[in-house]
Amino acid sequence: MFWFFPDLERLENEVEALEYDPKLVFYGSSTFTLWSELTSVFKEYNPLNLGFGGSTVAACTWFFDRVFKNIDKLESIVVYAGDNDLGEGRHPEEVVLILENLLAKVRAKYGDVKFTCISIKPSIARKHLMGSIHFTNSKIEEFMSKDENFHYVHIYDVLLDEGGNPNIDYFEEDGLHLNKAGYKAVLKVLKTHPEIFPEKVLEEI
């Protein structure tokens, strides 16, 4: 996993340069990394974007201790990952098992903080995996229902067209990454789930 090292070093530098204590952390793959407005739209929560491109649930788990080493306290973690795992050939139930390991690491370091898992999105480039994505999402939702501080946010349906296929209006030309309209749709869903967020800070960053 050495190919992640440049991104991990970037994240370490960003954490070191922080001038505030983050309350809300976004962690996961390029769906977060490429969301340029992510921290500005959630600025009232002292957010931090710790996405790193191409990451998997496995990589997020493996590098958790390194990435979060110098973050002593937080109130909420929102994770997006999983489609890259399926793209690499992992079985849906393997993805869920790895997610359980990530949650164990979170609990060991931060106790009973809010932990939210966003559903794996459908995409044009991975249309052949939609069955696996749907099954993985169902297993993740089932697992996340076991604890009152675990939350699941389903974005899958909102990114489909009327025919049940990934909506081309929401994706970049590569058919994999979201465009501005796609992020707007996801943001709308996230804002319907106030339970996943910490208390707002009084002062802006």
Steps between C-alpha positions, in 0.01 A plus 500: 500500500801728458317686220287668766802653676502840321134553588557384856786746540272773367238412762758496778615847398143629491431365848819657631409837349148509646419807707189349656389172652289311245162377621387338174737288290430365153711192426517284190564496129500750214127564539615716792844595365351659187215675683665842503215671687461234768655691788342832403144365490544345844718773650275543804621162627875564486539241222807322371521313169728196532411336172782347296460403138451138404465388860306193600334402826805280546739794453293724729524233768867426445604867515252618764755517782740700284244746363328566834813488713502872583124550525426464868129577511211511256127448515401348168662298221336460159645231273464442130680198356430158357456535127875472447502183712235345278688621194806312623297181531417490871179323596226716658514313829878549510445875463263496797746299712773754427259782587443332836876512559503871417219560747692313768796732446274805522342377823840417651629854436193721531248303701132539420523769231253521215605284207323530167545283195375641170372238259713404203385700199402350166718614209505466126852358498401230748154422375604134480543506879161646585372169635800471733472866597132462587570187708795662677290803587227277646754319719658828613158643586421187699825522693468874567156448656654318797611811692320829563818693417550319170326664206443407139421750223362361176606703194470215248145566379539874455778445244286281274294608200137405441611172344694395810841561342776737620391848393749641247410852615674435834835366379819625342598376155689209658167360617643442846536828685220737592466841338359814663142388444580162656651661809200731527272196502710327766513815712121524492475146639760561772314807621192287566699309765573745784570206730838439335639843584651639823375815668570810299785722616417858589791653314594449140841355413 
